[in-house]
Amino acid sequence: MNKLKFITTIEARMTSTRLPGKVLKKFHSTNPIYDNLSCLKILTERIKDSKFISEIIVATSDNNKDDEIEIFCNNNNIKCYRGNENDVLGRLAGALQYFTDQHVIQLTGDNPFIDPKVIDYVVDIYSKEYPKYDFVTNNGLLKLENHDIPLGMDISVFSVQKLIDNSLLAKDNAYREHPSLYFYKNTREIYKCLNVPIPSYWKRKSKIRLTFDTDQDYYLLQSIYNHFSKTNIKFSLEEILNYLDKNHELINLNSNIKQKIPIITN
């Protein structure tokens, strides 16, 4: 089998319902090299260390508020695709229309601390198992009780062509809003989906939020960033968890936030 080729997508927009503008919100550091970097900048710099990531497309909307995201991409030599604000699935399919022979590493712009080692772990499994599984993820297949890795480390991998096929088949608004939802809904009937087992060193009994959706999330992420960015911004998930083990009170900063999960209806 030929080596699989991957394209990385990052979904990002400025009109988040809970915290508008979060993807370009700045993080501060006592180290001037890493001070005042945006959420999206930190994310895109960190994932460059993944052995599978070479080309990145940021998929944003045609809302003029997202002009800032396009400017960011242009300034950082990152491809940007803009599409219908209310059709995320169609937007992602449009961004990938010229990559039909490749496979998608799907990320979102509100997970700035995603660990490239986690990305490589999930993509390695997808590559070794392909084509046995159509969709491989570490997010518990949208079931929080099966989500063993901290929120904010979520990755999904699938073929570009299947995503484009889904964009033609899926009509319900929920599918258009959540690009991967059609895979979950059609597990067993059409697709074979796998939630990968998570190594123990990435697990904790306490549910930890490293995603960025509210001000409370920002307080935690900023505390972590302030600690590690004194030397670099390539800190690992394992380092984050060890730091939180020693500063467990920080977890309470956003422990009351409920994660928004799309509902799969029959």
C-alpha positions in Angstrom: 0.0 0.0 0.0 1.2 3.5 -0.9 2.0 5.8 2.0 -1.0 7.9 2.8 -1.0 11.7 2.3 -2.5 14.0 4.8 -3.9 17.6 4.7 -4.6 19.3 8.0 -7.7 21.4 8.4 -8.4 23.9 11.2 -11.9 25.2 11.6 -11.9 28.7 13.0 -14.3 31.7 13.2 -14.6 35.0 15.1 -18.3 34.7 15.9 -18.2 32.0 18.6 -21.5 32.1 20.5 -19.8 31.8 24.0 -16.6 33.8 23.4 -16.5 35.8 20.2 -13.0 36.4 18.9 -11.4 33.6 20.9 -9.3 32.1 18.1 -7.3 35.4 17.9 -7.3 36.2 21.6 -3.7 36.9 22.8 -1.8 34.9 25.4 0.8 36.7 27.5 4.2 35.6 28.7 7.1 37.0 30.6 9.3 35.8 27.7 9.1 38.6 25.1 9.5 36.0 22.3 6.3 34.3 23.2 4.3 37.3 24.5 1.1 38.4 22.8 0.7 35.3 20.6 -2.8 34.5 19.5 -4.6 31.2 20.2 -4.4 30.4 16.5 -0.7 31.3 16.3 0.2 29.0 19.2 -1.8 26.2 17.7 -0.2 26.5 14.2 3.3 26.8 15.6 2.9 23.7 17.9 1.5 21.3 15.3 4.4 21.9 13.0 6.3 19.3 15.1 3.9 16.5 13.9 5.5 14.1 11.5 2.2 14.0 9.5 1.5 17.7 9.2 3.0 19.7 6.3 0.1 21.6 4.6 -2.5 23.4 6.7 -5.8 24.9 5.5 -7.8 27.2 7.9 -11.5 26.9 7.0 -13.3 30.1 8.0 -16.5 31.8 7.0 -17.3 34.6 4.5 -18.6 36.8 7.4 -16.6 40.0 7.3 -15.7 39.5 10.9 -13.5 36.7 9.8 -11.4 39.0 7.6 -9.0 39.0 10.6 -8.5 35.3 10.3 -7.7 35.6 6.6 -5.2 38.3 7.4 -3.6 36.1 10.0 -3.3 33.3 7.5 -1.8 35.5 4.8 0.8 36.9 7.4 1.7 33.4 8.4 1.8 31.7 5.0 -1.1 29.5 5.7 -3.8 28.6 3.2 -7.3 30.0 4.0 -10.6 29.0 2.6 -13.8 31.0 3.2 -17.3 29.7 2.8 -20.9 29.8 4.0 -21.0 30.8 7.7 -23.9 28.5 8.4 -22.6 25.5 6.5 -19.4 24.2 8.2 -19.6 20.9 6.4 -19.9 22.5 3.0 -17.2 25.0 3.9 -14.8 22.1 4.8 -15.7 20.2 1.7 -15.0 23.3 -0.4 -11.6 23.8 1.3 -10.7 20.2 0.4 -12.1 19.9 -3.1 -8.6 19.8 -4.7 -7.2 17.2 -2.3 -9.5 14.2 -3.1 -6.6 11.7 -3.0 -5.6 12.7 0.6 -6.8 12.2 4.1 -7.8 14.8 6.7 -6.3 15.6 10.0 -9.2 17.6 11.5 -8.5 20.1 14.2 -10.3 23.1 15.6 -9.0 26.6 16.2 -10.0 26.6 19.9 -7.5 23.9 21.0 -4.2 25.9 21.2 -2.2 23.3 23.2 -2.9 20.2 21.2 0.1 18.0 21.4 1.7 16.9 18.1 2.6 13.6 19.8 -1.2 13.0 20.3 -1.8 13.9 16.7 0.9 11.4 15.5 -0.5 8.7 17.8 -4.0 8.9 16.3 -2.8 9.3 12.7 -0.4 6.4 13.1 -3.3 4.1 14.1 -5.5 5.4 11.2 -2.6 4.7 8.8 -1.9 1.2 10.1 -5.6 0.2 10.1 -6.6 1.8 6.8 -8.8 1.0 5.1 -10.4 -1.1 7.9 -11.7 2.1 9.5 -13.2 5.0 7.7 -13.1 7.4 10.7 -10.6 7.3 13.6 -10.7 9.7 16.5 -9.8 10.1 20.2 -12.9 12.0 21.3 -14.9 9.1 22.6 -17.1 9.2 19.4 -19.0 12.1 21.0 -19.7 10.3 24.3 -18.1 12.2 27.1 -18.0 9.1 29.3 -15.6 7.5 26.7 -13.6 10.7 26.3 -10.4 9.6 28.2 -8.0 12.3 27.0 -8.4 15.9 28.2 -10.8 18.1 26.2 -8.7 20.2 23.8 -6.7 17.2 22.5 -9.3 16.1 20.0 -8.3 14.8 16.6 -10.3 13.1 13.9 -8.9 11.5 10.8 -10.8 10.4 7.6 -10.5 10.5 3.9 -11.2 13.7 1.9 -13.4 11.9 -0.5 -15.7 10.5 2.2 -16.1 14.0 3.7 -17.0 15.4 0.3 -19.5 12.5 -0.2 -21.0 13.4 3.2 -21.4 17.0 2.1 -23.6 15.8 -0.8 -25.6 13.4 1.3 -26.2 15.2 4.6 -29.1 17.6 4.5 -30.0 18.1 8.2 -28.8 21.3 9.7 -27.1 19.5 12.5 -24.9 17.7 9.9 -24.1 21.0 8.2 -23.0 22.6 11.5 -20.9 19.7 12.7 -18.8 18.3 9.8 -18.0 14.9 11.4 -21.5 14.2 12.7 -22.5 12.2 9.6 -19.8 9.7 10.3 -21.0 9.2 13.9 -24.7 8.9 12.8 -23.9 6.3 10.2 -21.6 4.1 12.3 -22.3 0.5 11.4 -24.7 1.3 8.6 -22.2 3.0 6.3 -18.9 3.7 8.1 -16.6 1.9 10.5 -15.5 4.3 13.2 -12.8 3.8 15.8 -12.2 5.6 19.1 -8.5 4.9 19.8 -7.4 3.6 23.3 -5.6 6.3 25.2 -2.2 5.6 27.0 -2.4 5.9 30.8 0.1 8.8 30.9 -2.5 10.9 29.0 -5.4 10.0 31.3 -6.5 11.6 34.6 -9.4 10.6 36.9 -10.5 14.3 37.0 -11.9 15.6 33.7 -9.6 18.3 32.5 -10.6 21.0 30.0 -7.7 22.3 27.9 -10.1 23.6 25.2 -10.9 27.3 24.9 -14.6 28.2 24.9 -15.1 30.6 27.8 -13.3 33.1 29.9 -12.8 30.5 32.6 -11.0 28.3 30.1 -8.8 31.2 29.2 -7.8 31.7 32.8 -6.6 28.0 33.0 -4.9 28.1 29.6 -3.2 31.4 30.4 -1.9 30.0 33.7 -0.4 27.0 31.9 1.0 29.2 29.1 2.6 31.6 31.6 4.4 28.7 33.3 5.8 27.0 30.3 6.4 29.9 27.9 9.2 31.2 30.0 11.3 28.8 28.0 9.2 27.6 25.0 5.7 26.9 23.7 6.3 23.3 22.6 5.3 21.8 26.0 3.7 18.4 25.9 0.4 17.1 27.2 2.3 15.0 29.7 4.1 18.1 31.0 0.8 19.9 31.3 -0.8 17.1 33.2 2.2 16.8 35.6 2.0 20.5 36.2 -1.7 20.3 37.0 -1.0 17.4 39.3 1.1 19.7 41.4 -1.3 22.6 41.1 -4.6 20.8 41.2 -6.5 24.0 42.3 -6.0 25.3 38.7 -8.4 22.6 37.4 -11.2 24.3 39.3 -10.9 27.4 37.2 -13.1 25.9 34.5 -14.3 22.6 35.9 -17.9 23.8 36.0 -18.0 24.5 32.3 -20.2 22.0 30.3 -18.8 20.8 27.0 -21.1 21.4 24.1 -21.6 18.1 22.3 -23.9 17.7 19.2 -26.8 15.4 19.8 -27.1 12.3 17.5 -30.8 11.7 16.9 -32.2 8.5 15.4 
